[in-house]
Amino acid sequence: MDQLSNQTVPSGGQLKVTCHVSGDPQPAARWYLEGTELLNNDKCRIMYDNSTGRCDLIMINIYKNNEGLISIEVENDFGKAHSTC
């Protein structure tokens, strides 16, 4: 799994975080902001390509209330891994 890199986003801007994961079986991925799981909605888009292991998180209209630690957690039958930025 890739390690996430810290980012600074201007007010009203867009955040894009990408991580590549692998495992057999392919792990499930979940994104979090300050420990709260992020779900797809009008300001947050989560994409996961099982064939390549690419996980993308895109958040639009970022403001001060979106500030905090972003993390990804991946898990399969053999364990868990996580990374934070």
LOTIRO-138610 format. One record per atom (N, C-alpha, C, O): residue number from 1; chain; atom name; x, y, z. Coordinates in steps of 0.02 Angstrom, whole numbers, plus 50000, padded with zeros to 5 digits. Layout:
resi = NUM	chain = A	name = CA	X = X	Y = Y	Z = Z
...
***
This chain:
resi = 1	chain = A	name = N	X = 50042	Y = 49941	Z = 50000
resi = 1	chain = A	name = CA	X = 50000	Y = 50000	Z = 50000
resi = 1	chain = A	name = C	X = 50044	Y = 50062	Z = 50000
resi = 1	chain = A	name = O	X = 50094	Y = 50065	Z = 50036
resi = 2	chain = A	name = N	X = 50026	Y = 50111	Z = 49959
resi = 2	chain = A	name = CA	X = 50062	Y = 50174	Z = 49957
resi = 2	chain = A	name = C	X = 50051	Y = 50213	Z = 50022
resi = 2	chain = A	name = O	X = 49999	Y = 50206	Z = 50054
resi = 3	chain = A	name = N	X = 50100	Y = 50253	Z = 50041
resi = 3	chain = A	name = CA	X = 50092	Y = 50299	Z = 50097
resi = 3	chain = A	name = C	X = 50062	Y = 50363	Z = 50070
resi = 3	chain = A	name = O	X = 50083	Y = 50387	Z = 50017
resi = 4	chain = A	name = N	X = 50014	Y = 50392	Z = 50105
resi = 4	chain = A	name = CA	X = 49983	Y = 50454	Z = 50085
resi = 4	chain = A	name = C	X = 50029	Y = 50513	Z = 50099
resi = 4	chain = A	name = O	X = 50069	Y = 50510	Z = 50146
resi = 5	chain = A	name = N	X = 50024	Y = 50566	Z = 50060
resi = 5	chain = A	name = CA	X = 50065	Y = 50626	Z = 50068
resi = 5	chain = A	name = C	X = 50021	Y = 50684	Z = 50091
resi = 5	chain = A	name = O	X = 49965	Y = 50691	Z = 50069
resi = 6	chain = A	name = N	X = 50048	Y = 50724	Z = 50137
resi = 6	chain = A	name = CA	X = 50012	Y = 50783	Z = 50161
resi = 6	chain = A	name = C	X = 50000	Y = 50832	Z = 50103
resi = 6	chain = A	name = O	X = 50041	Y = 50838	Z = 50058
resi = 7	chain = A	name = N	X = 49943	Y = 50865	Z = 50106
resi = 7	chain = A	name = CA	X = 49924	Y = 50914	Z = 50055
resi = 7	chain = A	name = C	X = 49894	Y = 50976	Z = 50088
resi = 7	chain = A	name = O	X = 49864	Y = 50972	Z = 50142
resi = 8	chain = A	name = N	X = 49904	Y = 51032	Z = 50056
resi = 8	chain = A	name = CA	X = 49871	Y = 51094	Z = 50075
resi = 8	chain = A	name = C	X = 49826	Y = 51114	Z = 50018
resi = 8	chain = A	name = O	X = 49847	Y = 51118	Z = 49961
resi = 9	chain = A	name = N	X = 49763	Y = 51128	Z = 50034
resi = 9	chain = A	name = CA	X = 49713	Y = 51145	Z = 49983
resi = 9	chain = A	name = C	X = 49687	Y = 51215	Z = 49998
resi = 9	chain = A	name = O	X = 49668	Y = 51229	Z = 50054
resi = 10	chain = A	name = N	X = 49685	Y = 51259	Z = 49947
resi = 10	chain = A	name = CA	X = 49658	Y = 51325	Z = 49959
resi = 10	chain = A	name = C	X = 49583	Y = 51322	Z = 49974
resi = 10	chain = A	name = O	X = 49548	Y = 51276	Z = 49952
resi = 11	chain = A	name = N	X = 49559	Y = 51371	Z = 50011
resi = 11	chain = A	name = CA	X = 49487	Y = 51374	Z = 50028
resi = 11	chain = A	name = C	X = 49445	Y = 51372	Z = 49965
resi = 11	chain = A	name = O	X = 49457	Y = 51411	Z = 49918
resi = 12	chain = A	name = N	X = 49396	Y = 51327	Z = 49964
resi = 12	chain = A	name = CA	X = 49353	Y = 51319	Z = 49905
resi = 12	chain = A	name = C	X = 49382	Y = 51273	Z = 49853
resi = 12	chain = A	name = O	X = 49351	Y = 51261	Z = 49801
resi = 13	chain = A	name = N	X = 49442	Y = 51246	Z = 49866
resi = 13	chain = A	name = CA	X = 49476	Y = 51205	Z = 49817
resi = 13	chain = A	name = C	X = 49455	Y = 51132	Z = 49819
resi = 13	chain = A	name = O	X = 49406	Y = 51113	Z = 49851
resi = 14	chain = A	name = N	X = 49494	Y = 51091	Z = 49783
resi = 14	chain = A	name = CA	X = 49480	Y = 51020	Z = 49777
resi = 14	chain = A	name = C	X = 49539	Y = 50980	Z = 49803
resi = 14	chain = A	name = O	X = 49597	Y = 50998	Z = 49791
resi = 15	chain = A	name = N	X = 49524	Y = 50926	Z = 49838
resi = 15	chain = A	name = CA	X = 49575	Y = 50880	Z = 49864
resi = 15	chain = A	name = C	X = 49569	Y = 50815	Z = 49825
resi = 15	chain = A	name = O	X = 49514	Y = 50788	Z = 49817
resi = 16	chain = A	name = N	X = 49626	Y = 50789	Z = 49801
resi = 16	chain = A	name = CA	X = 49626	Y = 50723	Z = 49771
resi = 16	chain = A	name = C	X = 49683	Y = 50683	Z = 49802
resi = 16	chain = A	name = O	X = 49741	Y = 50704	Z = 49801
resi = 17	chain = A	name = N	X = 49665	Y = 50626	Z = 49831
resi = 17	chain = A	name = CA	X = 49713	Y = 50581	Z = 49863
resi = 17	chain = A	name = C	X = 49707	Y = 50514	Z = 49827
resi = 17	chain = A	name = O	X = 49652	Y = 50488	Z = 49818
resi = 18	chain = A	name = N	X = 49764	Y = 50486	Z = 49808
resi = 18	chain = A	name = CA	X = 49765	Y = 50422	Z = 49774
resi = 18	chain = A	name = C	X = 49811	Y = 50374	Z = 49811
resi = 18	chain = A	name = O	X = 49864	Y = 50394	Z = 49836
resi = 19	chain = A	name = N	X = 49790	Y = 50312	Z = 49815
resi = 19	chain = A	name = CA	X = 49829	Y = 50260	Z = 49848
resi = 19	chain = A	name = C	X = 49821	Y = 50196	Z = 49807
resi = 19	chain = A	name = O	X = 49767	Y = 50182	Z = 49782
resi = 20	chain = A	name = N	X = 49875	Y = 50158	Z = 49800
resi = 20	chain = A	name = CA	X = 49872	Y = 50093	Z = 49767
resi = 20	chain = A	name = C	X = 49879	Y = 50039	Z = 49820
resi = 20	chain = A	name = O	X = 49924	Y = 50041	Z = 49862
resi = 21	chain = A	name = N	X = 49835	Y = 49990	Z = 49817
resi = 21	chain = A	name = CA	X = 49836	Y = 49935	Z = 49865
resi = 21	chain = A	name = C	X = 49837	Y = 49869	Z = 49827
resi = 21	chain = A	name = O	X = 49816	Y = 49865	Z = 49769
resi = 22	chain = A	name = N	X = 49861	Y = 49818	Z = 49860
resi = 22	chain = A	name = CA	X = 49861	Y = 49752	Z = 49830
resi = 22	chain = A	name = C	X = 49853	Y = 49699	Z = 49884
resi = 22	chain = A	name = O	X = 49867	Y = 49712	Z = 49942
resi = 23	chain = A	name = N	X = 49830	Y = 49642	Z = 49865
resi = 23	chain = A	name = CA	X = 49822	Y = 49587	Z = 49911
resi = 23	chain = A	name = C	X = 49783	Y = 49531	Z = 49878
resi = 23	chain = A	name = O	X = 49750	Y = 49542	Z = 49826
resi = 24	chain = A	name = N	X = 49787	Y = 49473	Z = 49907
resi = 24	chain = A	name = CA	X = 49749	Y = 49416	Z = 49881
resi = 24	chain = A	name = C	X = 49716	Y = 49381	Z = 49940
resi = 24	chain = A	name = O	X = 49751	Y = 49347	Z = 49978
resi = 25	chain = A	name = N	X = 49652	Y = 49389	Z = 49949
resi = 25	chain = A	name = CA	X = 49605	Y = 49422	Z = 49903
resi = 25	chain = A	name = C	X = 49613	Y = 49498	Z = 49905
resi = 25	chain = A	name = O	X = 49639	Y = 49527	Z = 49953
resi = 26	chain = A	name = N	X = 49590	Y = 49531	Z = 49852
resi = 26	chain = A	name = CA	X = 49594	Y = 49604	Z = 49847
resi = 26	chain = A	name = C	X = 49560	Y = 49635	Z = 49908
resi = 26	chain = A	name = O	X = 49504	Y = 49617	Z = 49924
resi = 27	chain = A	name = N	X = 49594	Y = 49681	Z = 49941
resi = 27	chain = A	name = CA	X = 49564	Y = 49710	Z = 50002
resi = 27	chain = A	name = C	X = 49508	Y = 49761	Z = 49988
resi = 27	chain = A	name = O	X = 49506	Y = 49791	Z = 49934
resi = 28	chain = A	name = N	X = 49465	Y = 49768	Z = 50036
resi = 28	chain = A	name = CA	X = 49414	Y = 49821	Z = 50035
resi = 28	chain = A	name = C	X = 49448	Y = 49884	Z = 50063
resi = 28	chain = A	name = O	X = 49491	Y = 49880	Z = 50106
resi = 29	chain = A	name = N	X = 49428	Y = 49942	Z = 50037
resi = 29	chain = A	name = CA	X = 49458	Y = 50005	Z = 50058
resi = 29	chain = A	name = C	X = 49405	Y = 50052	Z = 50086
resi = 29	chain = A	name = O	X = 49349	Y = 50056	Z = 50060
resi = 30	chain = A	name = N	X = 49424	Y = 50088	Z = 50139
resi = 30	chain = A	name = CA	X = 49380	Y = 50139	Z = 50169
resi = 30	chain = A	name = C	X = 49421	Y = 50201	Z = 50183
resi = 30	chain = A	name = O	X = 49477	Y = 50198	Z = 50207
resi = 31	chain = A	name = N	X = 49391	Y = 50259	Z = 50167
resi = 31	chain = A	name = CA	X = 49423	Y = 50324	Z = 50180
resi = 31	chain = A	name = C	X = 49391	Y = 50356	Z = 50241
resi = 31	chain = A	name = O	X = 49331	Y = 50347	Z = 50254
resi = 32	chain = A	name = N	X = 49431	Y = 50395	Z = 50279
resi = 32	chain = A	name = CA	X = 49408	Y = 50428	Z = 50340
resi = 32	chain = A	name = C	X = 49434	Y = 50499	Z = 50343
resi = 32	chain = A	name = O	X = 49489	Y = 50514	Z = 50319
resi = 33	chain = A	name = N	X = 49395	Y = 50543	Z = 50373
resi = 33	chain = A	name = CA	X = 49416	Y = 50611	Z = 50391
resi = 33	chain = A	name = C	X = 49408	Y = 50617	Z = 50466
resi = 33	chain = A	name = O	X = 49352	Y = 50615	Z = 50492
resi = 34	chain = A	name = N	X = 49464	Y = 50626	Z = 50500
resi = 34	chain = A	name = CA	X = 49465	Y = 50631	Z = 50573
resi = 34	chain = A	name = C	X = 49427	Y = 50573	Z = 50606
resi = 34	chain = A	name = O	X = 49390	Y = 50582	Z = 50654
resi = 35	chain = A	name = N	X = 49435	Y = 50513	Z = 50578
resi = 35	chain = A	name = CA	X = 49406	Y = 50453	Z = 50607
resi = 35	chain = A	name = C	X = 49335	Y = 50438	Z = 50587
resi = 35	chain = A	name = O	X = 49308	Y = 50385	Z = 50604
resi = 36	chain = A	name = N	X = 49303	Y = 50483	Z = 50549
resi = 36	chain = A	name = CA	X = 49235	Y = 50472	Z = 50525
resi = 36	chain = A	name = C	X = 49237	Y = 50447	Z = 50453
resi = 36	chain = A	name = O	X = 49268	Y = 50479	Z = 50410
resi = 37	chain = A	name = N	X = 49205	Y = 50390	Z = 50440
resi = 37	chain = A	name = CA	X = 49207	Y = 50362	Z = 50373
resi = 37	chain = A	name = C	X = 49174	Y = 50410	Z = 50322
resi = 37	chain = A	name = O	X = 49121	Y = 50437	Z = 50335
resi = 38	chain = A	name = N	X = 49208	Y = 50418	Z = 50266
resi = 38	chain = A	name = CA	X = 49183	Y = 50459	Z = 50212
resi = 38	chain = A	name = C	X = 49143	Y = 50416	Z = 50164
resi = 38	chain = A	name = O	X = 49162	Y = 50360	Z = 50148
resi = 39	chain = A	name = N	X = 49087	Y = 50443	Z = 50141
resi = 39	chain = A	name = CA	X = 49044	Y = 50408	Z = 50094
resi = 39	chain = A	name = C	X = 49034	Y = 50451	Z = 50032
resi = 39	chain = A	name = O	X = 49041	Y = 50512	Z = 50035
resi = 40	chain = A	name = N	X = 49017	Y = 50420	Z = 49976
resi = 40	chain = A	name = CA	X = 49003	Y = 50458	Z = 49915
resi = 40	chain = A	name = C	X = 48944	Y = 50505	Z = 49927
resi = 40	chain = A	name = O	X = 48892	Y = 50484	Z = 49952
resi = 41	chain = A	name = N	X = 48952	Y = 50568	Z = 49907
resi = 41	chain = A	name = CA	X = 48898	Y = 50617	Z = 49909
resi = 41	chain = A	name = C	X = 48915	Y = 50673	Z = 49860
resi = 41	chain = A	name = O	X = 48960	Y = 50665	Z = 49820
resi = 42	chain = A	name = N	X = 48879	Y = 50729	Z = 49863
resi = 42	chain = A	name = CA	X = 48890	Y = 50782	Z = 49814
resi = 42	chain = A	name = C	X = 48957	Y = 50818	Z = 49823
resi = 42	chain = A	name = O	X = 48978	Y = 50854	Z = 49778
resi = 43	chain = A	name = N	X = 48991	Y = 50810	Z = 49880
resi = 43	chain = A	name = CA	X = 49055	Y = 50843	Z = 49892
resi = 43	chain = A	name = C	X = 49113	Y = 50794	Z = 49899
resi = 43	chain = A	name = O	X = 49171	Y = 50815	Z = 49903
resi = 44	chain = A	name = N	X = 49098	Y = 50730	Z = 49899
resi = 44	chain = A	name = CA	X = 49149	Y = 50679	Z = 49910
resi = 44	chain = A	name = C	X = 49139	Y = 50621	Z = 49862
resi = 44	chain = A	name = O	X = 49084	Y = 50592	Z = 49860
resi = 45	chain = A	name = N	X = 49190	Y = 50605	Z = 49824
resi = 45	chain = A	name = CA	X = 49185	Y = 50549	Z = 49777
resi = 45	chain = A	name = C	X = 49240	Y = 50499	Z = 49792
resi = 45	chain = A	name = O	X = 49299	Y = 50517	Z = 49796
resi = 46	chain = A	name = N	X = 49221	Y = 50436	Z = 49801
resi = 46	chain = A	name = CA	X = 49268	Y = 50382	Z = 49816
resi = 46	chain = A	name = C	X = 49265	Y = 50333	Z = 49758
resi = 46	chain = A	name = O	X = 49212	Y = 50310	Z = 49738
resi = 47	chain = A	name = N	X = 49324	Y = 50318	Z = 49730
resi = 47	chain = A	name = CA	X = 49327	Y = 50271	Z = 49675
resi = 47	chain = A	name = C	X = 49378	Y = 50217	Z = 49691
resi = 47	chain = A	name = O	X = 49430	Y = 50231	Z = 49721
resi = 48	chain = A	name = N	X = 49363	Y = 50156	Z = 49672
resi = 48	chain = A	name = CA	X = 49408	Y = 50099	Z = 49684
resi = 48	chain = A	name = C	X = 49407	Y = 50053	Z = 49624
resi = 48	chain = A	name = O	X = 49354	Y = 50029	Z = 49605
resi = 49	chain = A	name = N	X = 49464	Y = 50042	Z = 49595
resi = 49	chain = A	name = CA	X = 49470	Y = 49999	Z = 49536
resi = 49	chain = A	name = C	X = 49500	Y = 49932	Z = 49559
resi = 49	chain = A	name = O	X = 49560	Y = 49929	Z = 49572
resi = 50	chain = A	name = N	X = 49459	Y = 49880	Z = 49563
resi = 50	chain = A	name = CA	X = 49483	Y = 49815	Z = 49586
resi = 50	chain = A	name = C	X = 49538	Y = 49787	Z = 49542
resi = 50	chain = A	name = O	X = 49583	Y = 49752	Z = 49567
resi = 51	chain = A	name = N	X = 49537	Y = 49801	Z = 49477
resi = 51	chain = A	name = CA	X = 49586	Y = 49772	Z = 49432
resi = 51	chain = A	name = C	X = 49656	Y = 49801	Z = 49441
resi = 51	chain = A	name = O	X = 49705	Y = 49767	Z = 49430
resi = 52	chain = A	name = N	X = 49660	Y = 49865	Z = 49461
resi = 52	chain = A	name = CA	X = 49726	Y = 49897	Z = 49470
resi = 52	chain = A	name = C	X = 49743	Y = 49910	Z = 49543
resi = 52	chain = A	name = O	X = 49801	Y = 49924	Z = 49558
resi = 53	chain = A	name = N	X = 49693	Y = 49907	Z = 49588
resi = 53	chain = A	name = CA	X = 49705	Y = 49922	Z = 49658
resi = 53	chain = A	name = C	X = 49709	Y = 49996	Z = 49672
resi = 53	chain = A	name = O	X = 49729	Y = 50017	Z = 49727
resi = 54	chain = A	name = N	X = 49690	Y = 50038	Z = 49624
resi = 54	chain = A	name = CA	X = 49692	Y = 50110	Z = 49633
resi = 54	chain = A	name = C	X = 49631	Y = 50134	Z = 49671
resi = 54	chain = A	name = O	X = 49574	Y = 50119	Z = 49653
resi = 55	chain = A	name = N	X = 49644	Y = 50172	Z = 49725
resi = 55	chain = A	name = CA	X = 49591	Y = 50201	Z = 49767
resi = 55	chain = A	name = C	X = 49598	Y = 50277	Z = 49764
resi = 55	chain = A	name = O	X = 49651	Y = 50304	Z = 49779
resi = 56	chain = A	name = N	X = 49545	Y = 50311	Z = 49744
resi = 56	chain = A	name = CA	X = 49546	Y = 50384	Z = 49739
resi = 56	chain = A	name = C	X = 49493	Y = 50414	Z = 49785
resi = 56	chain = A	name = O	X = 49438	Y = 50388	Z = 49791
resi = 57	chain = A	name = N	X = 49512	Y = 50468	Z = 49818
resi = 57	chain = A	name = CA	X = 49466	Y = 50508	Z = 49857
resi = 57	chain = A	name = C	X = 49469	Y = 50579	Z = 49828
resi = 57	chain = A	name = O	X = 49522	Y = 50609	Z = 49825
resi = 58	chain = A	name = N	X = 49412	Y = 50605	Z = 49808
resi = 58	chain = A	name = CA	X = 49408	Y = 50673	Z = 49782
resi = 58	chain = A	name = C	X = 49356	Y = 50710	Z = 49824
resi = 58	chain = A	name = O	X = 49298	Y = 50689	Z = 49829
resi = 59	chain = A	name = N	X = 49377	Y = 50765	Z = 49854
resi = 59	chain = A	name = CA	X = 49331	Y = 50808	Z = 49892
resi = 59	chain = A	name = C	X = 49333	Y = 50877	Z = 49860
resi = 59	chain = A	name = O	X = 49386	Y = 50905	Z = 49847
resi = 60	chain = A	name = N	X = 49273	Y = 50905	Z = 49848
resi = 60	chain = A	name = CA	X = 49269	Y = 50971	Z = 49817
resi = 60	chain = A	name = C	X = 49243	Y = 51022	Z = 49867
resi = 60	chain = A	name = O	X = 49214	Y = 51004	Z = 49918
resi = 61	chain = A	name = N	X = 49254	Y = 51085	Z = 49851
resi = 61	chain = A	name = CA	X = 49233	Y = 51141	Z = 49894
resi = 61	chain = A	name = C	X = 49259	Y = 51132	Z = 49966
resi = 61	chain = A	name = O	X = 49220	Y = 51131	Z = 50014
resi = 62	chain = A	name = N	X = 49324	Y = 51124	Z = 49971
resi = 62	chain = A	name = CA	X = 49357	Y = 51115	Z = 50036
resi = 62	chain = A	name = C	X = 49360	Y = 51181	Z = 50074
resi = 62	chain = A	name = O	X = 49382	Y = 51232	Z = 50047
resi = 63	chain = A	name = N	X = 49338	Y = 51180	Z = 50136
resi = 63	chain = A	name = CA	X = 49341	Y = 51239	Z = 50180
resi = 63	chain = A	name = C	X = 49369	Y = 51218	Z = 50247
resi = 63	chain = A	name = O	X = 49382	Y = 51159	Z = 50259
resi = 64	chain = A	name = N	X = 49378	Y = 51265	Z = 50291
resi = 64	chain = A	name = CA	X = 49408	Y = 51254	Z = 50357
resi = 64	chain = A	name = C	X = 49375	Y = 51195	Z = 50394
resi = 64	chain = A	name = O	X = 49409	Y = 51158	Z = 50429
resi = 65	chain = A	name = N	X = 49309	Y = 51187	Z = 50387
resi = 65	chain = A	name = CA	X = 49275	Y = 51133	Z = 50423
resi = 65	chain = A	name = C	X = 49293	Y = 51064	Z = 50396
resi = 65	chain = A	name = O	X = 49277	Y = 51014	Z = 50427
resi = 66	chain = A	name = N	X = 49328	Y = 51060	Z = 50339
resi = 66	chain = A	name = CA	X = 49351	Y = 50997	Z = 50311
resi = 66	chain = A	name = C	X = 49423	Y = 50981	Z = 50330
resi = 66	chain = A	name = O	X = 49450	Y = 50931	Z = 50309
resi = 67	chain = A	name = N	X = 49453	Y = 51025	Z = 50370
resi = 67	chain = A	name = CA	X = 49522	Y = 51017	Z = 50390
resi = 67	chain = A	name = C	X = 49530	Y = 50957	Z = 50436
resi = 67	chain = A	name = O	X = 49487	Y = 50944	Z = 50479
resi = 68	chain = A	name = N	X = 49584	Y = 50920	Z = 50428
resi = 68	chain = A	name = CA	X = 49598	Y = 50865	Z = 50473
resi = 68	chain = A	name = C	X = 49636	Y = 50809	Z = 50439
resi = 68	chain = A	name = O	X = 49657	Y = 50815	Z = 50381
resi = 69	chain = A	name = N	X = 49644	Y = 50755	Z = 50475
resi = 69	chain = A	name = CA	X = 49681	Y = 50698	Z = 50450
resi = 69	chain = A	name = C	X = 49636	Y = 50654	Z = 50406
resi = 69	chain = A	name = O	X = 49581	Y = 50635	Z = 50425
resi = 70	chain = A	name = N	X = 49662	Y = 50639	Z = 50347
resi = 70	chain = A	name = CA	X = 49630	Y = 50594	Z = 50301
resi = 70	chain = A	name = C	X = 49667	Y = 50527	Z = 50308
resi = 70	chain = A	name = O	X = 49728	Y = 50525	Z = 50309
resi = 71	chain = A	name = N	X = 49630	Y = 50473	Z = 50312
resi = 71	chain = A	name = CA	X = 49662	Y = 50408	Z = 50315
resi = 71	chain = A	name = C	X = 49625	Y = 50358	Z = 50271
resi = 71	chain = A	name = O	X = 49565	Y = 50366	Z = 50257
resi = 72	chain = A	name = N	X = 49661	Y = 50308	Z = 50250
resi = 72	chain = A	name = CA	X = 49632	Y = 50252	Z = 50214
resi = 72	chain = A	name = C	X = 49648	Y = 50189	Z = 50253
resi = 72	chain = A	name = O	X = 49704	Y = 50181	Z = 50278
resi = 73	chain = A	name = N	X = 49599	Y = 50146	Z = 50256
resi = 73	chain = A	name = CA	X = 49609	Y = 50081	Z = 50288
resi = 73	chain = A	name = C	X = 49589	Y = 50027	Z = 50238
resi = 73	chain = A	name = O	X = 49535	Y = 50031	Z = 50209
resi = 74	chain = A	name = N	X = 49632	Y = 49979	Z = 50228
resi = 74	chain = A	name = CA	X = 49616	Y = 49923	Z = 50184
resi = 74	chain = A	name = C	X = 49618	Y = 49859	Z = 50224
resi = 74	chain = A	name = O	X = 49659	Y = 49851	Z = 50270
resi = 75	chain = A	name = N	X = 49574	Y = 49813	Z = 50206
resi = 75	chain = A	name = CA	X = 49569	Y = 49751	Z = 50245
resi = 75	chain = A	name = C	X = 49548	Y = 49694	Z = 50200
resi = 75	chain = A	name = O	X = 49505	Y = 49701	Z = 50157
resi = 76	chain = A	name = N	X = 49578	Y = 49636	Z = 50211
resi = 76	chain = A	name = CA	X = 49555	Y = 49574	Z = 50181
resi = 76	chain = A	name = C	X = 49558	Y = 49520	Z = 50234
resi = 76	chain = A	name = O	X = 49569	Y = 49535	Z = 50293
resi = 77	chain = A	name = N	X = 49548	Y = 49458	Z = 50215
resi = 77	chain = A	name = CA	X = 49545	Y = 49403	Z = 50264
resi = 77	chain = A	name = C	X = 49610	Y = 49394	Z = 50303
resi = 77	chain = A	name = O	X = 49610	Y = 49362	Z = 50355
resi = 78	chain = A	name = N	X = 49665	Y = 49422	Z = 50278
resi = 78	chain = A	name = CA	X = 49730	Y = 49410	Z = 50309
resi = 78	chain = A	name = C	X = 49756	Y = 49469	Z = 50349
resi = 78	chain = A	name = O	X = 49809	Y = 49464	Z = 50379
resi = 79	chain = A	name = N	X = 49719	Y = 49525	Z = 50351
resi = 79	chain = A	name = CA	X = 49741	Y = 49580	Z = 50393
resi = 79	chain = A	name = C	X = 49718	Y = 49648	Z = 50368
resi = 79	chain = A	name = O	X = 49679	Y = 49655	Z = 50321
resi = 80	chain = A	name = N	X = 49745	Y = 49699	Z = 50403
resi = 80	chain = A	name = CA	X = 49728	Y = 49769	Z = 50389
resi = 80	chain = A	name = C	X = 49792	Y = 49809	Z = 50379
resi = 80	chain = A	name = O	X = 49845	Y = 49791	Z = 50405
resi = 81	chain = A	name = N	X = 49785	Y = 49864	Z = 50343
resi = 81	chain = A	name = CA	X = 49839	Y = 49913	Z = 50337
resi = 81	chain = A	name = C	X = 49806	Y = 49981	Z = 50332
resi = 81	chain = A	name = O	X = 49749	Y = 49987	Z = 50310
resi = 82	chain = A	name = N	X = 49843	Y = 50033	Z = 50352
resi = 82	chain = A	name = CA	X = 49816	Y = 50101	Z = 50347
resi = 82	chain = A	name = C	X = 49872	Y = 50150	Z = 50334
resi = 82	chain = A	name = O	X = 49931	Y = 50137	Z = 50347
resi = 83	chain = A	name = N	X = 49852	Y = 50208	Z = 50309
resi = 83	chain = A	name = CA	X = 49897	Y = 50264	Z = 50298
resi = 83	chain = A	name = C	X = 49858	Y = 50328	Z = 50311
resi = 83	chain = A	name = O	X = 49798	Y = 50332	Z = 50298
resi = 84	chain = A	name = N	X = 49894	Y = 50379	Z = 50335
resi = 84	chain = A	name = CA	X = 49862	Y = 50443	Z = 50354
resi = 84	chain = A	name = C	X = 49902	Y = 50501	Z = 50327
resi = 84	chain = A	name = O	X = 49964	Y = 50498	Z = 50323
resi = 85	chain = A	name = N	X = 49866	Y = 50554	Z = 50308
resi = 85	chain = A	name = CA	X = 49900	Y = 50617	Z = 50288
resi = 85	chain = A	name = C	X = 49862	Y = 50675	Z = 50319
resi = 85	chain = A	name = O	X = 49882	Y = 50732	Z = 50309
***
